[in-house]
Amino acid sequence: MRDSKRLRSKTFLFAVVAVLSNVLGNFALSQGMRHFGSVLSVSVLSFLSVLANIWVVSGILLLVIWMLSQLSLLSWADLSYVLPITSASYVLAAILGAVALGEYVSPVHWIGIAMIFLGVMVVSRTTPRTVPVRATERSE
Amino acid sequence: MKWLLVGLIVACNTVGDVLNTHGMKQHGEVCDFGPSGIRRLLRALARNRYIIGGIAASAVSFFALLALLSIANLSFAVPATAASYLLETALAKFILKEQITWKRWAGASLVACGVALLAFH
């Protein structure tokens, strides 16, 4: 299986991109929304001003990258592999919250985060793909 | 009402992921990540009915989560997503025919328990 090493590193790279873009995208969106108290007002103008916010724009862009990298991962790897692996975003989000935002993370939460991390480690030791998949993209 | 939304979130999230996975497997491995490759990918995805259904289901799940967060707090909403890890692993086995080894089950269970623990303070 000469292919499996290539598959592993490609999967690892895309999982890192998916996790980073997910966490940073949500972070940027929540930063952007914090500037606007109640966003659910009826005014079109206030809605547009939310969209013009640099945090919101970069958050949406990052979430588009997340969606595309997640779909790409699913094009060659198992759902039962991708799903637990990308839950590493909970771990990163908690660390980011604690370190960058100074949020309090309770001991129970740290135990939960450790369990998620352990789950990611266990699943990452399985082979990413157990179903047959087309090797190349269908041409137009 | 709360539990109705929880059920809707889990169901749509699960259905969306299974449809997206099936659609992407049908599309084939994505290899070209240049600008033209991504454009071609987007065009192919917009025509794939599984992907359209999958993204629609994910969107319903997302808005149901927003609705749930407006009537309940995060610590109630989080365990809902925990259940979907095990449900999706089961569906990956029976519908997508993936080989779920004990390591996959163990990992998915650890993640599900870990996410459920985030509900407690």
Interface residues (C-beta under 8 A of the other chain):
Chain A: L68 L71 S72 L74 S75 W76 D78 L79 S80 Y81 V82 L83 P84 S87 Y90 S106 V108 H109 I111 G112 I113 A114 M115 I116 F117 L118 G119 V120 M121 V122 V123 R125 T126 T130 V131 V133 R134 A135 T136 E137 R138 E140
Chain B: D17 V18 N20 T21 M24 K25 H27 G28 E29 V30 C31 D32 F33 I38 R40 L41 A44 L45 I51 Y85 E88 T89 A92 K93 L96 K97 E98 Q99 I100 T101 K103 R104 A106 G107 A108 S109 L110 V111 C113 G114 V115 A116 L117 L118 F120 H121
